[in-house]
Amino acid sequence: MSEAPLASPSSRAGRNLPAAIGVGLLLGALIIGTHVWRKELFLVLATASVSVGCWEIAKAMQRKGIRAPVFPVVLGCVVQMTGAYFLGEQALFVAFVLTAALIVMWRGSESISGAATDVSAGVFIAAYPALLAGFAMLLLAAPDGAWRSFTFLCVTVASDVGGYAVGVLAGRHPMAPRISPKKTWEGFAGSFLGCILVGIICVTVGLHGPWWVGAILGAVTAPAATLGDLVESAIKRDLGIKDMSNILPGHGGLMDRLDSLMVSAPFIWATLTILLPLPK
């Protein structure tokens, strides 16, 4: 009996690999360009992207009959992210509370049937991804914010790339088969090592900090990014969908690319704030 042909990397990963690479390069160019030219442009790019992500989640929930109020959720996302950038962490949390209140009032003006579920869904979206994304804007707002933000992006992307590459080549032991069958412990090891390596490079070269801060940053980011992937996968499984949308060829929706970034943001912000505090 002849051996079964090995699955191609594209089929094992479940992606259109050429399209995924092309879109990834375009997104990478936009991210690098906005950080290099003027970091406020990245604020605009990030706020628009996360707002679309909020819309994607709300629309996906409608498949289950959950009608999260879209307008106050998206408006709240914009206010939270811009408030975090211009006014700091207190403004971020105040904006989140006001967003939650607006969601309650907006939905309360309609039928009472299903209101509790709809409001809960709206507040959930206001927290994930909008509130979490606000921490990325706190990083960006620092005097050396372009490098802090770029470090956050690079280390988190290293988790995705390391996990993807090692998982495709050597993945054997599923991490959470009921949630994400293709995510393996071998892939997590690749994520962990990739995060530490990129963390050391970014912290020493860009932020002029000691190597061990980069290593700690990577060690913190890898599990946070993996958790973000699993949370997104759990949401999609519960909603019975494969992707949040089809906006990005080869990737799915924006939230399918933002998931690990959102959960990583507060952990990276806290780590850098504690270990590399800004000069007073």
C-alpha positions in Angstrom: 0.0 0.0 0.0 1.4 3.4 -0.9 1.7 6.1 1.7 -0.8 8.9 1.9 0.6 12.1 0.6 1.6 14.6 3.2 -0.7 17.6 3.6 0.6 20.8 2.3 1.3 23.7 4.7 -1.6 25.6 3.2 -4.1 22.8 3.8 -2.8 22.0 7.2 -3.0 25.6 8.3 -6.5 25.9 6.8 -5.6 29.1 4.9 -5.2 30.4 1.3 -1.4 30.9 1.9 -0.6 33.2 -1.0 -3.5 35.5 -0.2 -2.7 35.4 3.5 1.0 36.3 2.8 0.0 39.2 0.5 -2.5 40.7 2.9 -0.1 40.2 5.8 2.6 42.1 3.9 0.2 45.0 3.1 -0.9 45.2 6.8 2.8 45.1 7.8 3.6 48.0 5.5 0.7 50.1 6.8 1.8 49.4 10.4 5.5 50.2 9.8 4.7 53.2 7.7 2.4 54.8 10.3 4.9 54.2 13.1 7.8 55.6 11.2 6.0 58.6 9.6 3.7 59.8 12.5 2.4 57.6 15.3 -0.9 59.5 15.4 -1.6 57.8 12.0 -1.4 54.5 13.7 -3.9 55.7 16.3 -6.3 56.3 13.3 -5.5 53.0 11.7 -5.8 51.0 15.0 -9.1 52.8 16.0 -10.6 52.1 12.6 -9.5 48.4 12.7 -10.8 47.7 16.1 -14.1 49.5 15.4 -14.6 47.2 12.4 -13.7 44.3 14.7 -16.5 45.4 17.1 -18.9 45.5 14.2 -17.8 42.1 13.1 -18.5 40.5 16.5 -21.9 42.3 16.7 -22.9 41.1 13.3 -21.7 37.5 14.0 -23.8 37.5 17.2 -26.9 38.3 15.2 -26.7 34.8 13.8 -27.7 33.6 17.2 -30.4 36.1 17.6 -28.3 38.4 19.8 -28.7 42.0 18.9 -25.9 43.9 20.6 -26.3 47.7 20.0 -23.8 48.4 17.2 -23.8 52.2 17.2 -22.9 52.7 20.9 -20.4 49.9 20.8 -18.5 51.4 17.9 -18.8 54.9 19.2 -17.5 53.7 22.6 -14.6 52.0 20.9 -13.6 55.2 19.3 -13.9 57.2 22.5 -12.0 54.6 24.6 -9.1 54.3 22.2 -8.7 58.1 21.5 -9.3 58.8 25.2 -6.6 56.4 26.2 -4.1 58.0 23.8 -4.8 61.6 24.7 -5.8 61.4 28.4 -4.4 58.2 29.8 -5.6 55.2 31.7 -8.2 56.9 33.8 -9.9 58.3 30.7 -9.9 54.8 29.2 -11.8 53.3 32.2 -14.2 56.3 32.4 -15.0 55.9 28.7 -15.7 52.2 29.2 -18.1 52.9 32.0 -19.9 55.6 29.9 -20.0 53.2 26.9 -21.6 50.5 29.1 -24.2 53.1 30.3 -24.9 54.2 26.7 -25.4 50.6 25.7 -28.0 50.1 28.5 -29.9 53.2 27.6 -29.8 52.6 23.8 -31.1 49.0 24.2 -33.5 50.0 26.9 -35.4 52.3 24.5 -36.5 49.2 22.6 -38.5 46.1 23.5 -37.7 44.5 26.8 -37.6 41.0 25.3 -34.0 39.8 25.1 -32.7 43.1 26.5 -30.5 41.5 29.1 -28.8 39.3 26.6 -28.3 42.1 24.1 -26.9 44.5 26.7 -24.5 41.8 28.1 -23.3 41.2 24.5 -22.8 44.9 23.9 -20.8 45.4 27.1 -18.7 42.3 26.3 -17.8 43.8 22.9 -17.1 47.2 24.6 -14.5 45.3 26.7 -13.3 42.9 24.1 -11.8 44.2 22.0 -12.3 47.9 22.6 -11.2 48.3 26.3 -8.3 45.9 25.7 -7.2 47.8 22.6 -7.1 50.9 24.7 -4.0 49.6 26.5 -2.2 49.5 23.1 -3.0 53.2 22.8 -1.5 53.8 26.2 1.7 52.3 24.9 1.5 54.5 21.8 1.0 57.6 23.8 4.3 57.4 25.7 7.2 59.7 24.6 8.9 56.6 23.1 5.5 55.3 22.2 6.2 54.4 18.6 8.8 51.9 19.7 6.7 50.6 22.6 3.8 50.1 20.3 6.0 48.5 17.6 7.5 46.2 20.2 4.0 45.2 21.3 3.0 44.4 17.7 6.3 42.6 16.8 6.3 40.4 20.0 2.7 39.4 19.5 3.1 38.7 15.8 6.1 36.5 16.7 3.8 34.4 18.8 1.5 33.9 15.8 4.3 33.2 13.3 6.3 31.0 15.7 3.2 29.0 16.6 2.1 28.7 13.0 5.5 27.6 11.7 6.3 25.1 14.4 2.7 23.8 14.5 2.6 23.1 10.8 6.0 21.4 10.7 6.0 19.5 14.0 2.6 19.9 15.7 1.4 16.6 17.1 -0.2 17.2 20.5 -3.4 19.3 20.5 -3.6 22.0 23.2 -7.4 22.5 23.2 -8.9 20.1 20.6 -12.5 21.1 21.3 -11.8 24.8 20.9 -9.0 25.0 18.3 -8.0 21.5 17.0 -5.0 22.9 15.0 -3.3 24.6 18.0 -0.7 22.3 19.5 1.7 22.3 22.4 4.6 22.2 19.9 3.2 25.3 18.3 3.0 27.0 21.7 6.7 26.2 22.2 7.4 27.9 18.9 5.3 30.9 20.1 7.2 31.0 23.4 10.7 31.0 21.8 9.7 33.4 19.1 8.3 35.9 21.6 11.4 35.8 23.7 13.7 36.2 20.8 11.8 39.1 19.3 11.2 40.6 22.7 15.0 40.7 23.4 15.7 42.3 20.0 13.0 45.0 20.3 13.7 45.9 23.9 17.5 46.1 23.5 17.6 47.8 20.1 14.5 50.0 20.1 13.8 50.7 23.8 17.5 50.5 25.0 16.5 48.3 27.9 18.3 45.2 29.3 17.9 41.9 27.5 16.2 40.3 30.4 13.3 42.7 30.2 12.8 41.6 26.6 12.9 37.9 27.7 10.3 38.5 30.4 8.2 40.5 28.0 8.3 37.5 25.5 7.5 35.0 28.3 4.5 37.1 29.3 3.2 37.7 25.8 3.3 34.1 24.5 0.6 32.7 26.9 -1.5 36.0 26.6 -1.4 35.8 22.8 -2.3 32.1 22.8 -5.2 32.8 25.2 -6.4 35.5 22.8 -6.4 33.0 20.0 -8.4 30.5 22.1 -10.9 33.0 23.3 -11.6 34.0 19.7 -11.9 30.4 18.6 -14.3 29.7 21.5 -16.5 32.6 20.5 -16.6 31.5 16.9 -17.4 27.9 17.8 -20.2 29.1 20.0 -21.6 31.2 17.2 -21.1 28.4 14.6 -18.8 30.3 12.3 -15.3 29.8 10.9 -14.3 33.5 10.5 -15.7 36.7 11.9 -16.0 38.0 8.3 -14.3 37.7 4.9 -12.9 41.2 4.8 -9.3 40.0 4.6 -8.6 37.3 1.9 -6.7 34.4 3.4 -7.3 35.7 7.0 -11.0 36.1 7.5 -12.1 39.2 9.4 -10.1 41.8 11.2 -10.9 40.2 14.5 -9.3 37.0 13.2 -6.1 39.0 13.1 -6.6 41.1 16.2 -7.5 38.4 18.7 -4.0 37.7 20.1 -3.1 41.4 20.0 -6.1 42.5 22.1 -5.4 40.1 25.0 -1.7 40.7 24.9 -2.0 44.5 25.0 -2.7 44.9 28.8 0.0 42.4 29.7 2.6 44.1 27.6 1.6 47.5 28.8 1.8 46.4 32.4 5.2 44.7 31.9 6.8 47.6 30.1 5.3 50.1 32.6 6.8 48.2 35.5 10.1 47.1 34.1 10.8 50.1 31.8 9.1 53.1 33.5 9.1 56.4 31.7 11.4 59.1 33.1 9.6 61.5 35.4 
